[in-house]
Amino acid sequence: MIPMTLSEIATATGGVLHTTDGSPTVTAPLAFDSRHPAPGALFACLTGALADGHDFAAHAVAQGAVAVLAQRPVRVPAVLVPDVPTAMSDLARTVHRRYDGTTIGITGSAGKTTTKDLLAHLLAAHGPTVANRASFNNEIGFPVTVTGVRPDTRYLVLEMGARGKGHIQTLCDIAGPGISTVLGIGSAHVGEFGSREAIADAKAEIVRALPATGTAVLNADDPLVTAMAREHAGPILTFGTGEGADVRATGIGSVEGRPFFTLRHRDQAAPVQLALHGRHNTTNALAAAATALAAGVPFDTVAAALPEARMATGGRMAVTTRTDDVTIINDAFNASPESVLAALDALTEVGRGRRRVAVLGEMAELGEASTEWHRRVADAAARAGLARLLVVGTGEDADTLAAAYTAAAGTAPDRHTPDTVGAAARSLLLPGDVLLVKGAHALGLDTVANQLLTV
């Protein structure tokens, strides 16, 4: 963190010092896991359904935290505030005001974390970079990320999630971006927003938050995203596969499921072979490349760094081959309809000429469109030529997925719960198989996929 004394933190948060010395300096980001605070951190005593962070304040200090942010005295140096999450945001806002590097915001219905990881790799080749860990893109993880900047940080990459109108604006009020990237508008959370148009309006908050000199980086292949250009009078940079895109990919293909293409910008061109699997990651790579170019990274640096980029976050198209030649595709962190369809395409490409198996969980938060989307996924699974399909879930959506697959494929899938599907999948795998694991985050299938990595 940009160093701040406890007295300065009390001023920033409207808190009261509960210590005899206000001069100790916090030099590391906010932390909310008492087991692993960085030395010099400020531990946030969050209260959850299962645990109260105040009970772990002393342990956090013993592990290296300078002090804690708390709502009541906890027998260690503290800044006492009325509400810890609000104070976290207030502190992050103050830190960001002192930060003089480039802030980049990323949003979209799918691909945010992948694009964030790719972009962080590209930027790190050009200067010190801080980015969200995992999917720290909400009101808790966001302040933690912002407070991770240091005096020498050149780029701050902030993934921004939204489950309702105004959520992204709230995050932008904490740390306003100078570059805003919008990936695409899909069906994730349509049950909460009501329509894709409503989702687009909420995502557009990241563009509206730009200063006049800021740059909007927009997906030229998505009409709902390109329409956001009307929200910003400043510079616009587009990415996509069509000729009208400023940063585009031509000659797209794949080798064993890993995309390749020619990256183009103005009169510059370079061949790129991604280390990531799935053709849909071409769009994420283009978004990362365009954003890096908007941030001033030279084209040659971007083109050279893209093939080396890897996912820093698990559960997103992570492909691992076991010692028995079984390949596990772990894309289980979450499941929007579009991402499930893309994952099935990736399974087909990675598993070409091999026996293919899929573990598919029901999808969530799709509202009235849920039944239709589960039918479409079932049809895609049937076209994928699976040797076996294991459907996970006990609700109506899982019933729909199973019934639609039976009708389309002419064979019934196996039905399982998250507790039983791991053992079932392990028992049917044969050497050389390719297995995809994908489902709603609440099902916890990421754990199942990781358990299947060992023979």
N, C-alpha and C positions, 0 to 999 in steps of 0.2 A: 504494500500500500504506500501511497505518498505519505511520508511520516506525519503523524498528528499526535499531539499530547492528549492525555485524558481530559484536560481542561478544554482544549479545542473541540474534542468530541462531545463533551457536555454542552458546549455552546451550539454545535451543529445540530444536536438532537433535542435540544430543549430539556436536557436531563440535569440531574443533580449528582455531583461527585459524592461517592460514599467511600472515601479513602482519605488519608491524611496527606497524601502527596498527589497533586494533579500534574506533575511534570513527566512521569513515565510516558514513553513514546510508543505508539502502536505502529509497527512497520510491516505487518503482514495482513492479508485479507481477513474479513469477517469469517468466522467459523461457526458451525452449529452442530458439529460432531465433536464431543468432548474427548474422544479417543485420539483424534489426529489434528489438533490445531497446529498451524505452522508456528514456529517460534516467533514471538512478537505479535501474535494475533489478538483480536478482540473476540471473545466467545459470546455469541448471542443465545440467551436463555429462552429458547422457544418452548411454548407449551402446546403439546399435541394430545391426541386422543389416548395415546398409550404411555407417554412419558412427559415429564416436566424438566426442561433444561436447567431450571434453577437447582435441581437436585444434583446436577453434575458440574456445577460451577467450580467447586474446589478442585475437582479432578482435572478440569480443563486448564486451570492455572498451574496445577502441578505438572501438566504435560507441556507447558510452554507458553500459554496465553498470558498476556500482560495483565488483562483485566476482563471483566464481563459487562455485557449490556443486559440489564435486568429490570424487572418491575418491582422487586422487593430486595431488601438486604440479604446477602448470601455469604457473609463472613469472609469474603475476599474483595480486593479492590473492584469497584463497580461504578458504572454510570447508570443511575436509576432513572427510568423513563416510564411514562404512562403506558406505552405499548411498544413492545420490542420490534415487531415487523415494521411499524411506522418509523421507528428510530433507525432501523437498518436502511430504509429508503432515504431518510433525511441525511444520514451519514454518507451514503453513496452519492447523493446529489452534491454534497459539499466536496467530496473527493473529485467528482467529475468536473466541477468548476475549476479546480486547480490543475486539471490535466490538460496539456496543450498538444496532444497527439491527435490522430485521426480516429474518430469513432464511426463504426460501421454497424448498421442494423440489418438483420436478415429475418424475413418472415415468409410465410407461405403455408399451404395446407399440408405439404409433404416435402421431404428433402432438406428441411432446415438444418438438421444436425449434420447430415452428410456434407452439405455445402459449407457449413461453418467449419468443419474439420479440414476440408480441402482448402478453403480460403486461408485458414490459419497457417497451413503448411506453405502456401504460396507467399504469404506476407512475411513469414519468418525468414524466408530467403532474402528478404530486403530490409528487415529491421526487427527489433524486439516486439513481440506480439503477445497479447493476452486475449483469450477467448473463453467462452463458457465451457466448464467441464460437463461432460455428458449432455443432458438436456436441461441445464440450469437456466430455464427461460421464463420463469414466473416471478411473482413478487418476492419470493424468498431467494431463489438462486441468482436472480438478476443483480441485486445489491452485492452479493458475495463476489460475483464476477467483476463488477465495476470497481470494487475496493481492491481488486487484484493488481491495478495499474501501479507502476513504479515511476520514478522520475525519468527513467530512460525509455519507457514504453512508447513505441512509435505508433502502434496500431491496437485498437480495442475493438474486438469483434463480439457483437452481442446478438445472439439468437433471441427472437421475441415470439412468444406464443400468445394465443388469445382464445378464450372460451366465451367471449362476449364483447359487445361493442364497448369501446373505451379502455379495454385492457392494454392494448398496445400504446395508446396515448399516455396512459399512466406510466408505463415504462419509459417512454420517450421524455416525459417530464423529469424523470430521474437523470437520464443520460441521453440527451438529444443527439441523433446521428448526424454526421456530415455527409454520409453516403447511406442510402437506403436501398436494399435489394429485395425485390418481391419475386418469388419463385413461380408460384402458380396457385390457382384457386380450384380446389377439389371438393370432395364430399365429406371430408373429415369434419366432424362436429356440426354437420348440417342440421342434425336434430335439435341442437341448441340454438343455432342462428336462424333457422327457418328456411334459408335458401342460399344458393351459391352467390347470388347477388349481395345478400346481406353479409356473407363471409368476406366478399371482396371489399365492401364498404368498410368493414372493420380492419382488414389488412391495409387498406389505403391510408390509415392513420399514420403509418410509418413514413409515407411520402409527404403527407401534409405537415409532418413535424420538421421537415428539412428547412434549413435556412435558405435564403434566396440564392446563395452561391453553392449550395449542396447539390449532389448528383443523385438522381434516381436511376437505379439499374433495374430494368424491367424485362420480363419474359415476352419476347415478340411473338412467341407461338401461342400465347394465351390471350384472347381478346379482352377478358375481364382485367387482366394485368396491364395490357397496353393502354387501356382506357384511363389508367391512373396517371398517364402523362398530363392529363388535363388538370391534375391536382397540384402541379409544380411548374412554375415559370422558369426555373433554372435548368441546368444541363440535364439531359436525358441520355442514357446509354442503354441500348437494347442488346439482348442475346437471344439466340435461337438457331433453328435449322433452315429458316427461309432466307431468300436472297436479301430481304429488307433489313435483316438484323445487323447491327453494328459489329457484334462479335458472334461468329457463327461457326458451325461445324459442317463440313462437306465430306462426302465419301465415307459415310458412317458404316461400320461393320463390326464384327466381333470375332475373337478367337477364344474358344473355350469359355464363352460367356463374358469375356473382358472386352469392352468397347474400344475401337480405334476410330480415328477421324483426323481430318486436317483442320486445325484451328486457324481461323482467319480473322484479321482485324485490319481495316484499311488495305494497304498494299503488302501487308505482312502475312506469311503463312508458314505453318510448321506441322509436321506429323506428330500425333499424340497417341500413345497406347496406354490406357488407364490400367492401373493395378486393381481397381475395383471391378466387381462383377455386376452385370445387369445393364442393358442398353439405356435404361432410364437414367443411369448415372451420367450419361452424356450431357443431359440438361443441367444436372447439378454441377458438373465440371465447367460447363460454359458459364454458368452463373458465377462460380468462383473466379474464373478467369476474367470475366468482364468486371467484376468488383475489384479485383486486384489491379487491373488496368486503370480503373477510375481512381484508385488510391495512389497511382503514380508508379506502380511497379512496371518495369520495362517488359515489352512483349517477349523478348528472348528469355528473360528470367521466368516468366509465367510458363512458357512452352517447355522449358527445361525442367521445371519443378513439378508440373502436373503428373507426368508418368511415375514420379516417385511418391506421390501423395498416397497416404493410407488413412483408414478410419481410425481416429483416436478413441471413438466411442463404440462399445459393443452392441450387438443385437441389430445391426443394420447391414444386411447383405454380407455377413462375415462367413467366408467360405473356408472350411478346414477339411483336409483329407486325413483320415485315420490310418493307422499302420496296416489295416486290412483293406485299404483302398476304398473304404466307404467315405463319401464326401457329405459333410453336413453343411447346409446353408442355413445359418441362423439369421433370420430377418424378423425376429419375434418381439422386438421392443414394442411395436404397436402395429395396427392394421387399419388403414383407410382402404376403401374399395380400390382406388387407383393403385395403391402400393401393393395390394394383394395380386392384382392382375399383372403388374410389372414383375413381381416375384415369381409368379407361375411362368412367365415368359423366360425369366432367368433360369429357372429350373430346367426348362426345355433345352435351353442353349448349353448350360453346363453339363446336363445329363444326356446330351445327344449320343445315341448309340449305347446307352446304359439303362439299367432298370431304375425307374423313378418312383419315389414315394413322397407323399406330402402329409404333413400334420397341419391342418387348418382349423383355427379357432374361429368362433363367431366374432363378428365385428360389432362395435358399439357406437352409440350416439349418432345414428343415421336417421332417426325420426321416421316419418311416414315412408321414406324411400328404402327402409331397411330390407323389407321382403324382396323387393326387386333387385337390390344390390346383391343379396345373398344368392339369388337365382343366377345372376350374371356370373358371379364367382364360381358357382357350381358348374355352369356351362364351360367356363374357361378351364376348370380343373379336368373336366371330361375330355376336352380337346387336347390337354397336355399329355394324354396317353399314360396315365399313372398305372403302375402295377398295383398300388394300394393307396387308398386315402383314409386317413384317420381324422374324424371330425371331433373337435373338442368343444364341449358346452352342453348345457342342459335346458336352455331356454328355447323359445319359439324360433329364434334366428338359426340356431343349430339344427333344429328340426327341418327348417326350410332348406338349409344348405344340404343336408343329408338327402332329403326327398328329391330335390332338384338334381342332385348328382346321380342318384339312382335312375331317374328318368332319362338323363342325358347319356350316361355311360353304360346303362344296362346292368349295372352291378351295384350293390349297396356298400357304402363305406362302413368302416368300423366306427363305433361310437365310444367316446371316452370322456373322462373328466381330466383336469390337469394332474390329478394324483395318480391316474392309471395309465396315461398315454405314454409316459416315458418307458416304462417296462414293456408295454405292448410294441412300441416302435423298435426297441432294442431286440426283441425276440424275432422280429420278422426281417431284419436287415441281413442282406447277403453281401459278401465281398464284391466291391465294385459298384454298389448301389449309390444313388444320390438322393438325399433326404432334405426336403425343405420344411422348416418350422416357421409358422406365421400365425399371428392371432392378436386379438385385443390385449392391451397392456395388462388389464386386470386379471387375465388368465394366468399370468406368470410363466408363459411358455419359454421365455429366455432362459430360465433355470433348467427347463427340460432339455433345451438344445445344448446347453453347456454340459449337462450330465451325459449326453450322447456322444460327446467328443472323444471319450475313451472307449476302447474296445471292451 
